[in-house]
Amino acid sequence: MPTVLVAVRDPDNREIEDAKLLVDEAPAQQNRTVELDPGLHRIRVEGIGRAISERTVNLAEHDSLRLEVVLASAPMAPKSITTRPIPASVWAVGASALAAVVASSVLWAVAWHDQTDATNALQNPQYSLKYGLDQYNAKIREEQTLLIAGDIVCAVGVAGLVTTLVLYLVRPTRTVTLGAAALSLRF
């Protein structure tokens, strides 16, 4: 009756004790002689985290076969990561929107300051005699124009901030597959 003995080793010639040995789909122990019928037999060796080795052997009556199977580490499956980078448009629109909000605040502050100056000047009898109500009204119209400009610029800034938020929330998802080569990602 033919026999087979299978020893499982790693590439450094160390025994792999946790390897799973199957002879004709039936579990068997490595480094132990297994008696088989003459003919074709399938020998499969699996190890955790290792490549699978399969061989078919043809045994004749009274054959004694010793197999040394070397199981290399299994190739690593490519690792992939999913990222959602922030597009440049988010930064550009956001910065512009923020600048518009700051500009509207400046316009409002200038208008408030001018209105305070005009009101203080009107309360001064020398000013009201010298320049009169017409100049005061003209100054108030200038301030109103500044306030309206500030309102418009603020509305543009708020719309830009809302647009920035929408662009940020709907930014695309990218899947990057990491292989054997080093990969550099910038966020």
C-alpha positions as CSV (number, residue, x, y, z in Angstrom):
1,M,0.0,0.0,0.0
2,P,1.4,3.5,-0.9
3,T,2.2,6.0,1.8
4,V,2.7,9.7,1.9
5,L,4.3,11.9,4.6
6,V,3.9,15.7,4.3
7,A,6.1,18.2,6.1
8,V,5.1,21.9,6.0
9,R,7.7,24.6,6.3
10,D,8.1,28.3,5.8
11,P,10.7,29.8,3.4
12,D,13.2,30.0,6.3
13,N,12.8,26.1,6.8
14,R,10.9,26.4,10.0
15,E,8.0,24.0,10.6
16,I,4.5,25.5,10.4
17,E,2.7,23.7,13.1
18,D,-0.8,25.3,12.6
19,A,-0.9,24.3,8.9
20,K,-4.0,22.4,7.8
21,L,-3.3,19.3,5.7
22,L,-6.0,17.7,3.5
23,V,-5.5,14.5,1.6
24,D,-8.3,13.9,-0.9
25,E,-10.3,16.5,1.1
26,A,-9.9,14.5,4.3
27,P,-8.0,16.1,7.2
28,A,-4.6,14.6,7.9
29,Q,-1.7,15.3,10.3
30,Q,1.6,16.6,8.9
31,N,4.8,14.7,9.7
32,R,2.7,11.5,10.0
33,T,2.6,8.7,7.4
34,V,-0.8,8.4,5.7
35,E,-1.6,5.1,3.9
36,L,-3.5,5.6,0.6
37,D,-4.8,3.4,-2.2
38,P,-2.8,3.4,-5.4
39,G,-3.8,6.1,-7.9
40,L,-4.2,9.9,-8.1
41,H,-4.5,11.8,-4.8
42,R,-4.9,15.5,-4.1
43,I,-2.9,17.1,-1.3
44,R,-3.8,20.5,-0.1
45,V,-2.0,22.5,2.5
46,E,-3.3,25.8,4.1
47,G,-1.8,28.0,6.7
48,I,-3.2,31.1,8.4
49,G,-1.9,34.1,6.5
50,R,-0.1,32.0,4.0
51,A,-0.5,31.0,0.4
52,I,-2.3,27.7,-0.3
53,S,-0.4,24.8,-1.8
54,E,-2.1,22.1,-3.9
55,R,-0.6,19.1,-5.6
56,T,-1.8,16.0,-7.3
57,V,0.3,12.9,-6.9
58,N,0.1,9.6,-8.6
59,L,1.0,6.8,-6.3
60,A,1.7,3.2,-7.4
61,E,1.6,0.1,-5.2
62,H,4.4,0.2,-2.5
63,D,5.4,3.8,-3.2
64,S,6.5,5.9,-0.3
65,L,6.4,9.6,-0.9
66,R,7.8,12.3,1.3
67,L,6.6,15.8,0.4
68,E,8.2,19.0,1.8
69,V,5.7,21.8,1.2
70,V,7.0,25.4,1.6
71,L,4.2,27.9,2.4
72,A,5.1,31.4,1.7
73,S,3.2,34.3,3.2
74,A,0.0,35.1,1.4
75,P,0.2,38.2,-0.8
76,M,-1.4,41.1,1.0
77,A,-4.6,42.2,-0.5
78,P,-4.4,45.8,-1.6
79,K,-5.6,48.1,1.2
80,S,-7.9,50.9,0.3
81,I,-8.9,53.9,2.2
82,T,-11.8,56.2,1.7
83,T,-11.3,59.9,2.0
84,R,-13.3,63.1,1.4
85,P,-10.7,65.8,0.6
86,I,-11.9,69.4,0.8
87,P,-11.9,70.9,-2.7
88,A,-10.1,74.1,-3.4
89,S,-13.5,75.7,-4.3
90,V,-14.6,75.4,-0.6
91,W,-11.5,77.3,0.5
92,A,-11.9,80.0,-2.2
93,V,-15.6,80.6,-1.8
94,G,-15.3,80.4,2.0
95,A,-12.5,83.0,2.1
96,S,-14.3,85.3,-0.2
97,A,-17.5,85.0,1.8
98,L,-15.7,85.7,5.0
99,A,-14.0,88.7,3.4
100,A,-17.4,90.0,2.4
101,V,-18.8,89.7,5.9
102,V,-15.8,91.5,7.3
103,A,-16.2,94.3,4.6
104,S,-19.9,94.7,5.5
105,S,-18.9,95.1,9.1
106,V,-16.4,97.8,8.2
107,L,-19.0,99.6,6.1
108,W,-21.5,99.5,8.9
109,A,-18.9,100.8,11.4
110,V,-18.0,103.7,9.1
111,A,-21.6,104.6,8.5
112,W,-22.4,104.5,12.3
113,H,-19.3,106.6,13.0
114,D,-20.3,109.2,10.3
115,Q,-23.9,109.3,11.6
116,T,-22.7,109.9,15.1
117,D,-20.4,112.7,13.9
118,A,-23.2,114.3,11.9
119,T,-25.6,114.2,14.8
120,N,-23.0,115.6,17.2
121,A,-22.2,118.4,14.7
122,L,-25.9,119.3,14.3
123,Q,-26.2,119.7,18.0
124,N,-23.4,122.3,17.9
125,P,-24.9,125.7,17.2
126,Q,-21.9,127.0,15.2
127,Y,-22.1,124.0,12.8
128,S,-25.8,124.3,12.2
129,L,-25.5,128.0,11.4
130,K,-22.5,127.5,9.2
131,Y,-23.5,124.4,7.2
132,G,-27.2,124.1,7.7
133,L,-29.6,121.3,7.4
134,D,-28.9,120.6,3.7
135,Q,-25.4,119.4,4.5
136,Y,-26.6,117.4,7.4
137,N,-29.2,115.7,5.1
138,A,-26.5,115.0,2.5
139,K,-24.3,113.4,5.2
140,I,-27.2,111.2,6.3
141,R,-27.8,110.1,2.7
142,E,-24.1,109.1,2.4
143,E,-24.5,107.1,5.6
144,Q,-27.6,105.4,4.3
145,T,-25.8,104.6,1.1
146,L,-23.0,103.0,3.2
147,L,-25.5,101.1,5.3
148,I,-27.2,99.7,2.1
149,A,-23.8,98.8,0.6
150,G,-23.0,97.0,3.9
151,D,-26.3,95.2,3.8
152,I,-25.7,94.1,0.2
153,V,-22.1,93.0,0.9
154,C,-23.3,91.1,4.0
155,A,-26.0,89.3,2.0
156,V,-23.3,88.3,-0.6
157,G,-21.1,87.1,2.3
158,V,-23.9,85.0,3.9
159,A,-24.8,83.5,0.5
160,G,-21.1,82.6,0.1
161,L,-21.0,81.0,3.5
162,V,-24.1,78.9,2.7
163,T,-22.5,77.9,-0.6
164,T,-19.3,77.0,1.2
165,L,-21.3,74.8,3.6
166,V,-23.1,73.1,0.7
167,L,-19.8,72.5,-1.2
168,Y,-18.3,71.1,1.9
169,L,-21.2,68.7,2.7
170,V,-21.5,67.3,-0.9
171,R,-17.7,67.0,-1.6
172,P,-16.9,63.8,-3.4
173,T,-15.7,60.6,-1.8
174,R,-12.5,59.1,-3.1
175,T,-11.2,55.6,-2.6
176,V,-7.4,55.3,-2.7
177,T,-5.9,51.8,-3.1
178,L,-2.6,51.3,-1.4
179,G,-0.4,48.8,-3.1
180,A,3.2,47.7,-2.5
181,A,4.5,51.1,-3.6
182,A,4.5,54.0,-1.1
183,L,1.7,56.5,-1.7
184,S,1.6,60.0,-0.5
185,L,-1.7,61.7,0.2
186,R,-2.2,65.4,0.9
187,F,-5.2,66.6,2.9
